[in-house]
Amino acid sequence: METRRILSSLCYFSIFFAGFLFPLVVYLASNDHVTKQHAKAALLSHLIPLILIPLFVMSIFYDFSRMADSIPIFTVITSIIMGLVSLAVVIWNIVKGVKALRAE
C-alpha cells in the first residue's frame, strides 16, 4: 500500500486515538497535496464536536441559574444534540477513512 493512502486513512481514524493532533501534524509535515487535503478534512471533522462544547456549558449555566425544581430541559436537549453530532462525526470519519484506504 502507498504511504499516501495509509496516512490519509489514519488521519480519519485518529478520532479514536489522537483526536485533532494527528491530522494537524500530518497536514503540517506532509508535502503531498492529496494527503494534505485528507488531513485538512479530518482535522475539520474532529473539531466539530469541540465547537459544541461552549453551547453545552452555556446550557448548563442557563438551566441551573433558572432551575427551581424542574428538569433542565435545555441541557438535556443540548446533550442529545452533542451525542448525535459526535456519533455522526465518528461514522463519517470511519467511512472516509475506509474510502481513503481503498482509493486508487
Secondary structure, DSSP 8 states (H G I E B T S, - for coil): --HHHHHHHHHHHTTTTTTTHHHHHHHHH---HHHHHHHHHHHHHHHHHHHTHHHHHHHHHHHHHH-SSS--HHHHHHHHHHHHHHHHHHHHHHHHHHHHHH--
